């Protein structure tokens, strides 16, 4: 039965293109986001040489697919390094819990909701560097066709250094486990449209972007950020600004861009508690203001920040809030 399950996992016949992959993600997202994915196993646990597998890659906030190398070592201790740009590396995708999942609702309202949501939410925040930006990174990769039967490990490197808590391990079984079938890439087929185009998986990957982070000694009530940049495509330059935030339920964000100047206004949607203002809570609370700038604009200048307290008073001096573009 184990081998039959492996076969069907690698021969998705979902009615909706890509749903086979998404079902795999959904099935293990909760466990991964709460555990830091140390010592976890790929999906499926057993596969044939050449099959497609899904690997838990921890939370990779700053590593793009083109930065990684996938190292596959078989039972004969033969290692193969596959660069992230190789077609065998099918996708490098971040997956998030639903905004109204029990995990998020329970944690934000400090309720268990029958599944210990408050406790697991605290674990998720701890695994996410004390931010509310909870996600797990998944690697979809085609195994080499010549790996030996037996135990195999999959590691992910950045700059020659592993970025996983521990390599993923799985077992390579013979081709004849499934009659008349051999190992091969999963095309994520469906009844209506056939296999997925490679672009469809890659469209789920993060676009190139900047991350804007904040620092200060007082948690503000509202923040305005002005960033000058090189002309965009509407002004004989390149790109077009697009601003996004990790968690829309944490703050409200509005923005405008005239092609050379970007303005972002952030107002948190949460009530500041004494813990938020305490020395141990300020850094955590400041993380909730973070946002992304994408769209390919260039030449971003140092942000000019105007932060205000609950009375609309500009925070200055020791209370001044600063922003950094990464």
N, C-alpha and C positions, 0 to 999 in steps of 0.2 A: 504493500500500500504506500510506503514511503516513496518508492521510485515512481509510482503512478502519479502521486501528488506532484513530484518534481516535474514530471513531463507536462502536466497541465499548467503548472505555473509558468513554464517556458513556452507554452503554446496558447497564449491568451486569445480567447474568442469573445471578448467583451463587445457588446452592441455599440458602445461609444468609444471612439478612438482615444487611446491613452488611459482608459479606465482601469485596465489590468495593472498598469504600473501604479496608478494612484491607490488602488486597493491594497497593494503591497505596502505602500507608504503608510496608509491609514492604519493598517493592522499593527504596525510596530512603533508608530510615532510616539504614543504615550509613554511606552517603556523607555524609549531612547531619550526623550527630552528630560525625563526625570532621573535617568541613571548616569548621564554623561557617556553612555554607550561603551564603557570599558568592557572588553572581553565579549562583545556581542558577536553574533554569527550572521553571515550573509543570508539573503533570501534568494533561492532555496538553500537549505543546508547541504543537500546532495545535488550534484549537477554533473554533466558530461563535459569533456573537453570541447571548447568552442561555444558553450552555452552562455546566455546572458544572465548576470546576477546583479542583485541590488545590495550595496554595501553601506552600512552605517558609518558615517565619517565624522561623527561628533558635530559640534557647532562651529562652523568655519565662517566667521564674520568677515575676514579680511583676505581670504584666499580664493582666487578665481581659478577656473578650470585650466587656463593656459599656464598657471603657475605650478600645477601638480605633476607628479610622476606616479603612476600606479605600478607597484612592484609585486609581481606574482611569483611565488616560490612553490614548486611542486614537491612531491614526496621523494624525488631523487635529488633534492636540494638545488635544482636548476632554477635560477631566477631570471625573469624577463621584466625589463622596465619599459612601460608604455607611457609616453608623454601625453599630457592632457589634451594636446591638439590632435592626437591620433583618432581616426574614426572609430576605433574600438572603444574609446571612452565616450559612451553615448550621451551622458548628461551628468551634470554636477548641480544638484537642485536643492534648494531650501524648502522645507515643508513646515507649516505653522498650524497650531491648534485653531479651531474655529473661534471667532470672537465671542460667541455665546456658548462655547463648550463648558461643561461642568468645571473643568480645570480653571478656566479664567473667571467665570462667574463666581464660583465657590471661593476662590482666593480673594477676589476684589471685595466680596461681601462678607468674608471671614465666616463661611459656612462649609460644612462637610458635604452637604447634598447627598448623603448616603454612600459616598465613595471616597471619603477623606480628602475632598478637593482642596480644602484649606492647607493641609499638610503637604500634599503633592505640589500645590502651587508654590509653596515656600521652597521646596526642593528644586522646582523648575527655575525659580529666580536665582537661587544659589548657583545652579549650573550655568546660568546665563550672565555671569559676572555682575550680579545684583541689579540687572536691568529687567524691564518688562518685555524685552525683545526676545521672545521665546521661539526658537526654531531648532530644527535638526537638519543637517546636511546629508544628502544621499548621493552616492556615486552609482551610476548604472554603467557597467562595463562588460564587454564581451571577453570571455576567457580565451586565451590562445588555444589553437586547435591541437597543439602538440604537448600539452601538459600531461604528466604521467598520472595513472590511477593512484588513488590514495589521498592522504591528507594534503591540503594545499592552503597556503596563507596568502592573504591580500593585504598589502600595506599601502598607505598613501604618503608620499613625501613632498615636501616643499623646500627647495634649496638643498636637497640631499638629506633632509632630516624628517623623520616620521612625525606626522601631525595627528596620529590616532592615539588614543589611550592604550590600545593594544591592537595588534594585527587581527583581522577577521580570518577565521579558519572555516574550511568546509571540506567535504570529501568528494573526490572525483570518482564517478562510477563508470563502468563500461558502457559503450554505445548500445549494446544489445539488451540493456535493461528494459527498453521499450521496443517491442518488435517493429521492424521496418522503419526505425527512426535512428538518426544520428545527431550528435550534438551540433548546434549551430545558433547563430544570433536570433534572438526573439524579435520578430517584426511587429509585435503588439497588434496582431491582426484583429479585425472585427468583422461581423457579418455583412455590413453594408459597404464599407469603403476600403477593405483590404488593410495593408500594413501602414503604420505611421511613416510619414516623411521624416527624415532626420531633423529637419528644421522644427518640427512640432515639439520634440523633446527639448531641443536647445532653446526654444522660445521661452521655456520655463526657467531658464538660468538668469541670474542677475545681470542686468546691464552694467556697463562701466558707470561708476558713480563716485561722488565724494560723500563723506560723512561729516556733519557738523556737530561738534560736541561742546558742552558748556562747563564753566567752572565759576565758582563764587562762594562767598561765605554766608549768603542769605538766599533762601529759596524765593524767587520772585513770583508775582502773581501773573504778570504778562511780560513778554519779551518781543522786541522788534529787532530784526537783524537785516542790515543792508550790506549787500555784497556787489561790488562792481566787477565786471568781467569783460573779456574781449567780445567784440561784436558777434552776434549769432548769425544764423544763415539768412535771416530776414534783413540783415544789415551788412551783407557782403562778407560775412565771416562763416563760422561753422557751428553746428549744433543748434539746439533750442532747449531752453531751461525747462526742467520738470522737477518738481519738489514732491517728496513723499515722506511719510512718517511711519515708524515701526508699528505703533499702536494707536489707532484713531480713537479708542475709548479712553486713553490716558490724557490726551490734550486735543484741543481744537487748533487747526493750523490753516492759515490763509496766506496766499502769496500772489505776487504779481511781478512781471518782468517786462521791461521795455526794449529788450534786445541787448542792453549793455549794463543794466542795473537791476538786481534782484532784491526784492523786499519780502521778508517772511515775518508773519506775526503769529505768535504762539500764546494761547491761553489755556492753562491746564484745566481739565474737567474734573479734577479731584479736589477735595477740601484739605488744606494743609493742616496736618496734626502737629502737636508739639514734638512728636518723634521726627517728623520731616525737618523741623527746624533745629533739632538737636545735632550736635557735632557728628554723631554716628550716622545720621540720616541724610545729611545735606548732599553728600556725593551721590548717594542712591537716587535722591529726588531730582538732582540736576540731570541725571541720565535720561529722565523722562522727557526732557525738552529736545533730545537729539533728533535730527532729521537728515534726509538724504537729498542730494542734488544730482540729477542725472540728465540725460539728453545730449551729452557731448559738447557742452560749452567749455571754453578754455579760459586761461588767464584770470582765474578767480583771485581777487585781492583780499587783504585781511578784513574779516567781518567787522562792521561797526555795530555795536550792541547797545540798545537802550532797554533797560530792564526796570520794571516798576513794581512797587509793593501794593498791598491790597487797597491803599488809599490813593493810588495813582501817582505816588511820589517817585521820582527818578532815583534809582539806587546809584550812589556815587561813592568815591573814596574806598574805604575798606569793604563796603558792601557792593562794589561794582561787579557786574557779571561780564565775563569774557567768553569768546567763542573761538574755536579752532577748527580749521578745515583739514581733514585727513584724506 
